[in-house]
């Protein structure tokens, strides 16, 4: 996954606090593997991003 694709996917996460924490985690993970995590870890990253992109955020209801 390229850094541009990763940033795009992180931008799709509605909860910005979660997106910030995921960004930090992934940066550390990529540093650990010299910017090239093994394929099985990349597939887990994609799966996590899929789940976070489609997670519903709570919204305020004004009556």
C-alpha positions as CSV (number, residue, x, y, z in Angstrom):
1,X,0.0,0.0,0.0
2,X,1.4,3.3,-1.0
3,X,1.6,6.3,1.4
4,X,-0.9,8.2,-0.9
5,X,-3.4,5.3,-0.7
6,X,-2.9,5.0,3.0
7,X,-3.6,8.7,3.6
8,X,-6.7,8.6,1.4
9,X,-8.0,5.6,3.3
10,X,-7.3,7.3,6.6
11,X,-9.2,10.4,5.4
12,X,-12.2,8.2,4.9
13,X,-12.4,7.4,8.6
14,X,-15.1,9.6,10.1
15,X,-13.8,9.6,13.7
16,X,-10.8,11.9,13.4
17,X,-9.4,10.8,16.8
18,X,-9.4,7.2,15.7
19,X,-7.8,8.1,12.4
20,X,-5.0,10.0,14.2
21,X,-4.3,7.0,16.5
22,X,-4.4,4.5,13.5
23,X,-2.0,6.8,11.6
24,X,0.5,6.8,14.5
25,X,0.2,3.0,14.9
26,X,0.7,2.4,11.1
27,X,3.6,4.7,10.9
28,X,5.3,2.8,13.7
29,X,4.5,-0.5,12.0
30,X,5.9,0.7,8.7
31,X,9.1,1.9,10.5
32,X,9.4,-1.5,12.1
33,X,9.4,-3.2,8.7
34,X,11.4,-0.5,6.8
35,X,8.4,0.7,4.9
36,X,7.6,-2.8,3.6
37,X,5.5,-5.0,5.9
38,X,5.0,-8.6,4.9
39,X,2.0,-9.4,2.8
40,X,0.0,-11.0,5.6
41,X,0.4,-7.9,7.7
42,X,-0.6,-5.7,4.8
43,X,-3.8,-7.7,4.3
44,X,-4.6,-7.2,8.0
45,X,-4.0,-3.4,7.7
46,X,-6.4,-3.3,4.7
47,X,-9.0,-5.3,6.7
48,X,-8.7,-2.9,9.6
49,X,-9.1,0.1,7.4
50,X,-12.1,-1.4,5.7
51,X,-13.8,-1.9,9.1
52,X,-13.0,1.6,10.2
53,X,-14.1,3.3,7.0
54,X,-17.6,1.7,7.2
55,X,-18.0,2.1,11.0
56,X,-20.9,4.4,11.8
57,X,-20.1,7.4,14.0
58,X,-22.6,8.6,16.6
59,X,-24.4,11.8,15.7
60,X,-26.1,14.4,17.9
61,X,-29.9,14.4,17.7
62,X,-31.4,17.8,18.3
63,X,-35.1,17.6,19.2
